[in-house]
Amino acid sequence: MARRSSRTFWHRFLPIGLLLLSAGCGGSGATPELVWGKRGVQAGELVKPRAIAIGPDDRVYLVDMTARIQAFDRNGKYLDVTWQPPDFRNGRPSGLSVDAKGNVIVSDSHYNCVRVYSPGGELRRTVGDEPGRLSYVSDALCDKAGNFYVSEFGDNQRISKFDPDGKFLTCWGTPGSELGQFARIRAMTLGPDGNLYVADACNHRIQVFTTDGAFILAFGTAGTEPGELSYPYDVACSAGKTPYVYVCESGNSRVQKFTLDGQSLGTWGGNGRAPGQLCNPWALAVDSRGRVHVVDSLNDRVQRIDF
């Protein structure tokens, strides 16, 4: 009887949860499409994953607190690819992205530079490694023309732009809470509109700029309600007919969905350990099918949602 009762419950209520999720109103009870990851230091295991990137072929890259960059397929299958930066005694990388050619861009935060690797982990180049050029590098990405955008916090609260050869072009940002200022940039993404979306974590907002640094708009204020944010640690965009902005909130342990102009369309998650709940999530990425992969950091796992 107990077994039949359990099946009846999920038959009745799982479709409702999935409907709420697809409508952008998931909440803590909505069921993820997929949950994967196991805590450990063996190949394919994770120890507090802190950044994610998805390549053109939906290959998923994760970096964790062991400083390992590991590759998985879109369903969480380990692809027998692991590497580490040359040194990580000072600290671990905190940002990942993938360029148009599939190269993996690693923000080697405590070594004040950006390292570019092949999909198999071969170091191809380093950007910004001249003494004194960069401070704590939180994130880096590359546009279709090959220009690099590098965010920093600590000594510098700014975004720097470099040409494909690594030559400095411009920078913008100063410490503060006014528009165009930053308090701990955690991550960036290039939107389908060609603009740069920036997770301004300690100001609890997303700021949007052109790729030359002209301010466009900001959205989000500190809080727990829809449209409000608490320590946004990552931002990603989908690129379908109707593109969206997804924000990973470490403070609220949730993902929030926005239009490109900052209108909230709902939240997913909530603090906890069960599937559909998150604990101190640090990052997210969107695959080619528009599904969101959430790095559930203190649960040592990834959850995939169709949100």
Residue pairs with C-beta under 8 A, 6 or more apart in sequence:
14 31
17 26
17 29
17 30
17 31
17 276
18 30
18 31
20 26
20 27
20 29
20 30
21 30
21 31
21 268
21 305
21 306
21 307
22 306
22 307
23 266
24 257
24 265
24 266
24 268
24 307
25 266
25 267
26 266
26 267
26 268
26 269
26 276
26 305
26 307
27 267
27 268
27 269
27 270
28 269
28 270
28 271
28 272
28 276
28 277
29 276
30 268
30 276
30 305
31 275
31 276
32 275
32 276
32 303
32 304
32 305
33 291
33 304
33 305
33 306
34 75
34 76
34 303
34 304
35 275
35 301
35 302
35 303
35 304
36 75
36 76
36 301
36 302
36 304
37 45
37 46
37 49
37 76
37 296
37 299
37 300
37 301
37 302
38 44
38 45
38 46
38 300
38 301
39 45
39 46
39 47
39 300
40 46
40 47
41 47
41 66
43 70
43 78
43 80
43 82
44 70
44 72
44 78
46 62
46 64
46 70
46 300
46 301
47 64
47 65
47 66
47 300
48 64
48 65
48 297
48 298
48 300
49 62
49 63
49 64
49 65
49 282
49 283
49 295
49 297
49 300
49 301
49 302
50 63
50 64
50 65
50 92
50 94
50 282
50 283
50 295
50 297
51 62
51 63
51 93
51 94
51 95
51 96
51 107
51 234
51 282
51 283
51 295
52 60
52 61
52 62
52 96
52 283
52 284
52 285
52 293
52 295
52 302
53 60
53 61
53 96
53 97
53 98
53 104
53 105
53 285
54 60
54 61
54 74
54 98
54 285
54 286
54 287
54 288
54 293
55 61
55 98
55 102
55 104
55 119
56 98
56 100
56 102
56 288
57 102
58 73
58 74
58 287
58 288
58 289
59 71
59 72
59 73
59 74
59 79
59 102
59 119
60 71
60 72
60 73
60 74
60 76
60 285
60 287
60 293
60 302
61 69
61 70
61 71
61 72
61 96
61 98
61 104
62 69
62 70
62 72
62 96
62 295
62 302
63 69
63 70
63 92
63 93
63 94
63 96
63 106
64 70
64 92
65 92
66 84
66 92
67 84
67 85
67 88
67 92
67 93
68 82
68 83
68 84
69 82
69 83
69 84
69 93
69 96
69 104
69 106
69 117
69 121
70 78
70 81
70 82
71 78
71 79
71 81
71 82
71 119
72 78
72 79
73 79
74 287
74 293
74 304
76 302
81 119
81 120
81 121
82 121
83 117
83 121
85 93
85 106
85 108
85 111
85 115
86 123
87 111
88 110
90 110
90 111
91 109
91 110
92 109
92 110
93 106
93 107
93 108
93 109
94 107
94 109
94 137
94 138
94 139
95 105
95 106
95 107
95 109
95 137
95 138
95 139
95 140
95 151
95 187
96 104
96 105
96 106
96 107
97 104
97 105
97 139
97 140
97 141
97 142
98 104
98 105
99 105
99 116
99 141
99 142
99 146
100 142
100 144
102 119
103 116
103 117
103 118
103 119
103 124
103 142
104 116
104 117
104 118
104 119
104 121
105 114
105 115
105 116
105 117
105 140
105 141
105 142
105 148
106 114
106 115
106 116
106 117
106 140
107 114
107 137
107 138
107 139
107 140
107 150
108 114
108 115
108 137
109 136
109 137
109 138
110 136
111 129
112 128
112 129
112 133
112 134
112 135
112 136
112 137
113 126
113 127
113 128
113 129
113 134
113 137
114 126
114 127
114 128
114 137
114 140
114 148
114 150
115 123
115 125
115 126
115 127
116 123
116 124
116 125
116 126
116 127
117 123
117 124
118 124
125 166
127 140
127 148
127 150
127 162
127 166
128 134
128 137
128 150
128 160
128 162
128 166
133 168
134 150
134 152
134 156
134 160
135 152
135 153
135 154
135 155
135 156
136 152
136 153
136 154
136 155
137 150
137 151
137 152
138 151
138 152
138 153
138 184
138 185
138 186
138 187
139 150
139 151
139 185
139 186
139 187
139 188
140 148
140 149
140 150
140 151
141 148
141 149
141 188
141 189
141 190
142 148
142 149
143 149
143 190
143 211
145 164
146 163
146 164
147 161
147 162
147 163
147 164
147 169
147 211
148 161
148 162
148 163
148 164
148 166
149 159
149 160
149 161
149 188
149 190
149 196
149 211
150 159
150 160
150 161
150 162
151 158
151 159
151 185
151 187
151 188
151 198
152 158
152 159
152 160
152 185
153 182
153 183
153 184
153 185
153 186
156 173
157 173
157 174
157 175
157 176
157 181
157 182
157 183
157 184
157 185
158 171
158 172
158 173
158 174
158 182
159 171
159 172
159 173
159 185
159 188
159 196
159 198
159 209
159 213
160 168
160 170
160 171
161 168
161 169
161 170
161 171
161 211
161 212
161 213
162 168
162 169
163 169
170 212
170 213
171 213
172 180
172 209
172 213
173 180
173 181
173 182
173 185
174 180
174 181
174 182
175 181
175 182
175 183
176 182
176 183
177 183
177 203
179 207
179 215
179 218
180 207
180 215
181 203
182 198
182 200
182 203
182 207
183 200
183 201
183 202
183 203
184 200
184 201
184 202
185 198
185 199
185 200
185 201
186 199
186 201
186 232
186 233
186 234
187 198
187 199
187 233
187 234
187 235
187 283
188 196
188 197
188 198
188 199
188 235
189 196
189 197
189 235
189 236
189 237
190 196
190 197
190 211
190 237
191 197
191 208
191 237
191 243
191 245
191 260
192 237
192 238
192 239
192 243
192 260
193 243
193 260
194 210
194 211
195 208
195 209
195 210
195 211
195 216
196 208
196 209
196 210
196 211
197 206
197 207
197 208
197 235
197 237
197 245
198 206
198 207
198 208
198 209
198 235
199 206
199 232
199 233
199 234
199 235
199 247
200 206
200 207
200 218
200 232
201 231
201 232
201 233
201 250
202 231
204 220
204 221
204 222
204 223
204 228
204 229
204 230
204 231
204 232
204 251
205 218
205 219
205 220
205 221
205 229
205 232
206 218
206 219
206 220
206 229
206 232
206 235
206 245
206 247
206 258
206 262
207 215
207 217
207 218
208 215
208 216
208 217
208 218
209 215
209 216
210 216
217 261
217 262
218 262
219 227
219 258
219 261
219 262
220 227
220 228
220 229
220 232
220 247
220 262
221 227
221 228
221 229
222 228
222 229
222 230
223 229
223 230
224 230
224 252
226 256
226 264
226 266
226 267
227 263
227 264
229 247
229 249
229 251
229 252
229 256
230 249
230 250
230 251
230 252
231 249
231 250
231 251
231 252
232 247
232 248
232 249
232 250
233 248
233 249
233 250
233 281
233 282
233 283
234 247
234 248
234 282
234 283
234 284
234 295
235 245
235 246
235 247
235 248
236 245
236 246
236 284
236 285
236 286
236 292
237 243
237 244
237 245
237 246
237 260
237 286
238 244
238 246
238 286
238 290
239 286
239 290
240 290
243 260
244 257
244 258
244 259
244 260
244 265
245 257
245 258
245 259
245 260
245 262
246 255
246 256
246 257
246 258
246 284
246 286
246 292
246 307
247 255
247 256
247 257
247 258
248 255
248 281
248 282
248 283
248 284
248 294
248 295
249 255
249 256
249 281
250 280
250 281
250 282
252 267
252 269
253 269
253 270
253 271
253 272
253 277
253 278
253 279
253 280
253 281
254 267
254 268
254 269
254 270
254 278
254 281
255 267
255 268
255 269
255 278
255 281
255 284
255 292
255 294
255 305
255 307
256 264
256 266
256 267
256 268
257 264
257 265
257 266
257 267
257 268
257 307
258 264
258 265
259 265
266 307
268 276
268 305
268 307
269 276
269 277
269 278
269 281
269 294
270 276
270 277
270 278
271 277
271 278
271 279
272 278
272 279
273 279
273 299
275 303
276 303
278 294
278 296
278 299
278 303
279 296
279 297
279 298
279 299
280 297
280 298
281 294
281 295
281 296
281 297
282 295
282 297
283 294
283 295
283 297
284 292
284 293
284 294
284 295
285 292
285 293
286 292
286 293
287 293
290 306
291 304
291 305
291 306
291 307
292 304
292 305
292 306
292 307
293 302
293 303
293 304
294 302
294 303
294 304
294 305
295 302
296 302
296 303
